[in-house]
């Protein structure tokens, strides 16, 4: 697999998206969002997704330059229609507005509907964290095709329905959680197929409801399993609650709409820490709490405790220094798109 610097991947992704019709701001937002996911080690949400986004532009499922409309609002709430724009762009604007409302009202929330894939969900709570606020974001896939079988079932009825929370602190690495409510993100199955790798037992079932380590079975009628293994009712329950916040509260509904248009729904809430206690005291105590967690002796075979977000920060430092490994299938897709848009020589992808 080629190893490529973050800056070069951003340049390639931006250029290809612009050639496909994205505005400069949209293209850069998507490319940076994808590369940031790669840097954090979430390759399933990284540049591997850019060819898929371009396919969706061609199919008319993503609308470059789409308007961003406030449908309904109050001093503390906002309902936003993304008009099938890029989720990266739509949600960054939604979070920025919610942060400003929380700055005045101390607590604010928004829902967002009719938009494309939102990318790495943590990107949005991290915006609020940098402003001294706690933020929560949840997302579902609207009425797009489903990927996750509810606990005890064999057919998909839920999305991977991620949840992300970010908290300000005095730590060197940000303190945040970013997780799917499924055993694994759907993109990790795609990644395993692209790399020709097997997957761990407990990630998916095949079309007959049997556990399998063959990632190709997922596209042959299989389904992801909910988080929790033998206690998967916990992940399944969390996913159902995310569906309520992001599917029902947004008005997108549940189930599958036959055209298959990807349609993420998002719920985000922001809490101004200073409304509850002095920000600097809080940030210091979050750091102390993280160090308290890390102070436990490691269990047998473990390298020790990492607080939420710490491993991602370590990976990002390593990958900024050493480059990001890109699977051959993704690199080949970049080459094909560069040739299609007459950018092969410009991007050195001949």
Secondary structure per residue as TSV (DSSP state, phi and psi in degrees):
chain	resnum	aa	ss	phi	psi
A	1	X	-	360.0	135.1
A	2	X	E	-66.7	147.1
A	3	X	E	-109.3	124.9
A	4	X	E	-129.4	143.2
A	5	X	-	-71.0	155.8
A	6	X	H	-60.8	-40.4
A	7	X	H	-64.1	-40.6
A	8	X	H	-68.1	-40.9
A	9	X	H	-62.7	-38.8
A	10	X	H	-63.4	-42.0
A	11	X	H	-62.1	-45.7
A	12	X	H	-64.0	-49.5
A	13	X	H	-60.8	-42.8
A	14	X	H	-62.2	-46.3
A	15	X	H	-64.1	-42.8
A	16	X	H	-66.8	-40.7
A	17	X	H	-68.1	-38.8
A	18	X	H	-62.2	-42.7
A	19	X	H	-63.1	-30.5
A	20	X	T	-81.2	-6.2
A	21	X	T	120.6	-6.4
A	22	X	-	-68.3	146.6
A	23	X	-	-68.7	166.2
A	24	X	H	-58.7	-45.0
A	25	X	H	-64.3	-43.1
A	26	X	H	-64.2	-47.3
A	27	X	H	-60.2	-43.6
A	28	X	H	-69.6	-39.7
A	29	X	H	-60.5	-44.3
A	30	X	H	-68.0	-46.6
A	31	X	H	-62.0	-45.5
A	32	X	H	-64.5	-41.9
A	33	X	H	-60.9	-42.2
A	34	X	H	-67.0	-45.3
A	35	X	H	-66.2	-37.9
A	36	X	H	-60.3	-37.5
A	37	X	H	-64.7	-43.2
A	38	X	H	-59.3	-44.5
A	39	X	H	-60.4	-39.0
A	40	X	T	-76.4	-6.3
A	41	X	T	94.0	3.0
A	42	X	-	-93.8	67.8
A	43	X	G	-62.6	-24.6
A	44	X	G	-63.1	-23.3
A	45	X	G	-109.3	14.3
A	46	X	S	-90.2	-150.5
A	47	X	G	-66.7	-13.1
A	48	X	G	-57.0	-24.7
A	49	X	G	-82.0	-17.3
A	50	X	H	-61.2	-44.6
A	51	X	H	-59.3	-35.0
A	52	X	H	-65.8	-42.0
A	53	X	H	-61.0	-40.5
A	54	X	H	-66.3	-39.4
A	55	X	H	-59.3	-38.7
A	56	X	H	-71.8	-31.4
A	57	X	H	-62.4	-46.3
A	58	X	H	-62.0	-34.9
A	59	X	T	-81.1	-5.9
A	60	X	T	81.2	13.2
A	61	X	S	-85.6	-24.8
A	62	X	S	-115.1	132.6
A	63	X	-	-110.3	98.2
A	64	X	T	-57.1	141.8
A	65	X	T	71.7	17.3
A	66	X	-	-62.7	147.1
A	67	X	-	-68.1	161.8
A	68	X	-	-124.2	112.0
A	69	X	E	-120.8	133.3
A	70	X	E	-87.0	116.6
A	71	X	E	-85.6	-35.9
A	72	X	E	-158.2	142.0
A	73	X	E	-157.0	162.2
A	74	X	-	-137.6	179.9
A	75	X	S	-59.4	-20.8
A	76	X	S	-121.0	-4.2
A	77	X	E	-134.6	153.9
A	78	X	E	-146.8	137.4
A	79	X	E	-112.6	123.1
A	80	X	E	-121.8	130.5
A	81	X	E	-100.7	118.0
A	82	X	E	-86.4	-4.8
A	83	X	E	50.8	38.7
A	84	X	E	67.5	27.1
A	85	X	E	-80.2	178.9
A	86	X	-	-66.7	125.8
A	87	X	H	-56.5	-37.0
A	88	X	H	-57.0	-44.4
A	89	X	H	-77.1	-45.1
A	90	X	H	-61.7	-46.7
A	91	X	H	-76.1	-30.8
A	92	X	H	-62.4	-41.8
A	93	X	H	-66.9	-38.7
A	94	X	H	-65.1	-43.1
A	95	X	H	-66.9	-40.4
A	96	X	H	-58.7	-42.4
A	97	X	H	-66.7	-40.5
A	98	X	H	-66.3	-37.4
A	99	X	H	-60.9	-44.9
A	100	X	H	-63.8	-38.4
A	101	X	H	-66.4	-39.5
A	102	X	H	-68.2	-28.6
A	103	X	H	-63.4	-32.7
A	104	X	H	-91.7	-45.5
A	105	X	H	-100.2	-7.3
A	106	X	S	80.0	-30.2
A	107	X	E	-136.7	134.5
A	108	X	E	-150.2	155.6
A	109	X	E	-147.3	158.2
A	110	X	E	-147.5	157.3
A	111	X	E	-120.1	149.6
A	112	X	E	-133.6	134.9
A	113	X	E	-139.4	169.6
A	114	X	E	53.3	71.2
A	115	X	E	-150.3	166.8
A	116	X	-	-85.9	-172.4
A	117	X	-	-52.4	133.3
A	118	X	-	-84.9	-6.9
A	119	X	-	76.1	-152.6
A	120	X	-	-71.0	114.0
A	121	X	T	-63.8	-31.6
A	122	X	H	-59.1	-23.1
A	123	X	H	-55.1	-32.8
A	124	X	H	-82.8	-48.8
A	125	X	H	-59.6	-31.6
A	126	X	H	-63.6	-29.8
A	127	X	H	-60.1	-44.3
A	128	X	H	-71.6	-38.7
A	129	X	H	-55.3	-40.5
A	130	X	T	-67.7	-16.0
A	131	X	T	-101.2	15.7
A	132	X	T	76.4	28.4
A	133	X	E	-127.0	154.9
A	134	X	E	-91.8	137.8
A	135	X	E	-137.8	147.1
A	136	X	E	-123.6	136.2
A	137	X	E	-134.3	139.3
A	138	X	E	-131.4	154.1
A	139	X	E	-146.8	147.1
A	140	X	E	-134.3	178.9
A	141	X	-	-101.1	23.7
A	142	X	T	56.1	-129.7
A	143	X	T	-107.6	27.5
A	144	X	S	-70.4	165.2
A	145	X	-	-53.2	140.5
A	146	X	-	-91.3	161.1
A	147	X	-	-125.6	-19.7
A	148	X	E	-116.9	130.0
A	149	X	E	-80.9	128.8
A	150	X	-	-61.7	153.2
A	151	X	T	-52.7	125.0
A	152	X	T	93.3	-6.8
A	153	X	-	-107.9	167.1
A	154	X	S	-112.5	-13.2
A	155	X	S	-108.9	144.7
A	156	X	E	-67.3	132.6
A	157	X	E	-133.5	-8.5
A	158	X	E	-129.2	158.6
A	159	X	-	-84.9	-178.7
A	160	X	-	-73.9	-15.6
A	161	X	-	41.2	68.3
A	162	X	-	-74.4	163.1
A	163	X	E	-135.9	133.8
A	164	X	E	-136.4	138.1
A	165	X	E	-136.0	133.6
A	166	X	E	-127.4	142.2
A	167	X	E	-131.9	130.5
A	168	X	-	-68.6	147.1
A	169	X	-	-158.9	174.4
A	170	X	S	-94.0	10.5
A	171	X	S	-71.6	154.8
A	172	X	S	-67.9	-44.1
A	173	X	S	-96.8	144.0
A	174	X	-	-64.1	148.5
A	175	X	E	-99.1	104.0
A	176	X	E	-156.3	157.9
A	177	X	E	-117.4	137.1
A	178	X	E	-143.1	108.6
A	179	X	E	-144.3	147.5
A	180	X	-	-82.6	154.5
A	181	X	S	-89.9	-0.5
A	182	X	B	-91.7	168.6
A	183	X	S	-58.9	-29.4
A	184	X	S	-160.3	156.0
A	185	X	-	-70.1	146.2
A	186	X	H	-58.8	-34.2
A	187	X	H	-62.2	-24.5
A	188	X	H	-71.8	-26.5
A	189	X	H	-69.8	-45.3
A	190	X	H	-58.2	-40.7
A	191	X	H	-63.7	-43.3
A	192	X	H	-63.8	-39.6
A	193	X	H	-63.5	-45.0
A	194	X	H	-62.7	-31.2
A	195	X	H	-94.7	-1.9
A	196	X	T	66.6	34.6
A	197	X	-	-109.2	153.1
A	198	X	-	-79.3	164.7
A	199	X	-	-119.3	159.9
A	200	X	-	-65.8	150.2
A	201	X	T	-60.6	139.0
A	202	X	T	101.2	-2.8
A	203	X	S	-85.0	-45.4
A	204	X	E	-138.5	163.9
A	205	X	E	-118.8	156.3
A	206	X	-	-86.3	-173.7
A	207	X	T	-62.9	-20.8
A	208	X	T	-94.9	4.6
A	209	X	S	83.9	14.8
A	210	X	-	-95.9	142.2
A	211	X	E	-64.9	141.7
A	212	X	E	-148.1	152.6
A	213	X	S	-105.4	7.5
A	214	X	-	-93.9	108.2
A	215	X	G	-65.0	-22.1
A	216	X	G	-67.8	-19.2
A	217	X	G	-68.7	-20.0
A	218	X	G	-62.4	-42.7
A	219	X	G	-81.4	-0.4
A	220	X	G	-106.8	31.0
A	221	X	T	101.5	4.8
A	222	X	-	-78.7	-176.6
A	223	X	E	-150.3	150.4
A	224	X	E	-70.9	154.6
A	225	X	E	-98.9	153.3
A	226	X	B	-71.9	158.7
A	227	X	T	-59.0	139.6
A	228	X	T	119.8	-8.2
A	229	X	G	58.4	-122.4
A	230	X	G	-67.2	-16.5
A	231	X	G	-105.9	34.4
A	232	X	T	-63.7	-11.3
A	233	X	H	-62.3	-23.6
A	234	X	H	-70.2	-49.2
A	235	X	H	-64.3	-38.9
A	236	X	H	-64.5	-40.6
A	237	X	H	-66.8	-42.5
A	238	X	H	-59.7	-44.4
A	239	X	H	-60.9	-39.5
A	240	X	H	-64.3	-39.3
A	241	X	H	-67.4	-38.7
A	242	X	H	-62.9	-38.3
A	243	X	H	-61.3	-38.7
A	244	X	I	-64.8	-45.8
A	245	X	I	-67.7	-38.8
A	246	X	I	-104.0	-21.4
A	247	X	I	-101.1	-48.7
A	248	X	I	-85.3	-44.0
A	249	X	T	-66.0	-30.2
A	250	X	T	-79.9	-16.6
A	251	X	T	89.1	5.3
A	252	X	-	-71.7	-28.9
A	253	X	-	88.5	-171.4
A	254	X	S	-130.5	173.8
A	255	X	S	85.0	-164.3
A	256	X	-	-121.1	129.5
A	257	X	-	-90.1	129.4
A	258	X	T	-58.5	-27.3
A	259	X	T	-70.0	-18.8
A	260	X	-	76.4	14.3
A	261	X	-	-67.7	125.8
A	262	X	-	-68.6	131.6
A	263	X	-	-148.4	80.7
A	264	X	-	-70.3	135.8
A	265	X	E	-106.6	143.6
A	266	X	E	-135.2	140.0
A	267	X	E	-121.6	130.9
A	268	X	E	-133.9	142.2
A	269	X	E	-136.2	143.1
A	270	X	E	-128.6	137.1
A	271	X	E	-125.2	122.4
A	272	X	E	-78.4	110.2
A	273	X	G	-56.7	-38.1
A	274	X	G	-62.6	-16.7
A	275	X	G	-77.6	-14.6
A	276	X	T	-108.1	-38.2
A	277	X	S	-166.0	165.7
A	278	X	-	-57.7	129.8
A	279	X	H	-58.1	-45.9
A	280	X	H	-64.8	-37.2
A	281	X	H	-62.8	-44.5
A	282	X	H	-61.5	-47.4
A	283	X	H	-60.3	-40.2
A	284	X	H	-64.7	-41.9
A	285	X	H	-71.6	-32.6
A	286	X	H	-61.9	-42.1
A	287	X	H	-64.2	-42.0
A	288	X	H	-63.4	-39.7
A	289	X	H	-61.9	-44.1
A	290	X	H	-61.3	-43.0
A	291	X	H	-66.0	-34.4
A	292	X	H	-62.5	-43.9
A	293	X	H	-60.3	-42.1
A	294	X	H	-75.0	-15.0
A	295	X	T	-78.5	-10.1
A	296	X	S	-66.9	140.4
A	297	X	-	-59.8	143.7
A	298	X	-	-68.6	148.2
A	299	X	-	-73.6	169.2
A	300	X	T	-58.9	125.6
A	301	X	T	82.1	0.3
A	302	X	-	-98.4	150.7
A	303	X	-	-90.1	4.1
A	304	X	-	114.3	-178.3
A	305	X	-	-93.5	137.0
A	306	X	-	-115.6	133.7
A	307	X	-	-76.3	160.0
A	308	X	T	-57.0	124.9
A	309	X	T	97.5	-15.4
A	310	X	H	-68.7	-45.4
A	311	X	H	-61.8	-40.3
A	312	X	H	-60.4	-39.2
A	313	X	H	-66.9	-40.3
A	314	X	H	-63.2	-44.7
A	315	X	H	-61.9	-41.9
A	316	X	H	-61.6	-42.0
A	317	X	H	-62.3	-43.7
A	318	X	H	-63.6	-44.5
A	319	X	H	-74.4	-30.6
A	320	X	H	-63.9	-35.3
A	321	X	H	-78.2	-45.3
A	322	X	H	-100.9	-12.5
A	323	X	-	96.7	170.4
A	324	X	E	-114.0	125.5
A	325	X	E	-77.0	126.7
A	326	X	E	-114.1	127.0
A	327	X	-	-60.2	147.7
A	328	X	H	-58.6	-37.4
A	329	X	H	-62.3	-40.4
A	330	X	H	-67.9	-43.1
A	331	X	H	-61.0	-40.7
A	332	X	H	-64.0	-37.6
A	333	X	H	-63.5	-40.3
A	334	X	H	-61.3	-43.7
A	335	X	H	-61.8	-42.8
A	336	X	H	-65.3	-41.7
A	337	X	H	-67.6	-40.1
A	338	X	H	-61.3	-40.2
A	339	X	H	-66.6	-41.6
A	340	X	H	-60.8	-36.9
A	341	X	T	-99.8	13.6
A	342	X	T	56.2	41.5
A	343	X	-	-116.4	6.1
A	344	X	T	-58.6	-45.7
A	345	X	T	-73.9	-39.0
A	346	X	T	-59.6	-41.3
A	347	X	T	-96.0	4.1
A	348	X	T	54.7	49.1
A	349	X	-	-122.7	27.9
A	350	X	-	-70.0	360.0
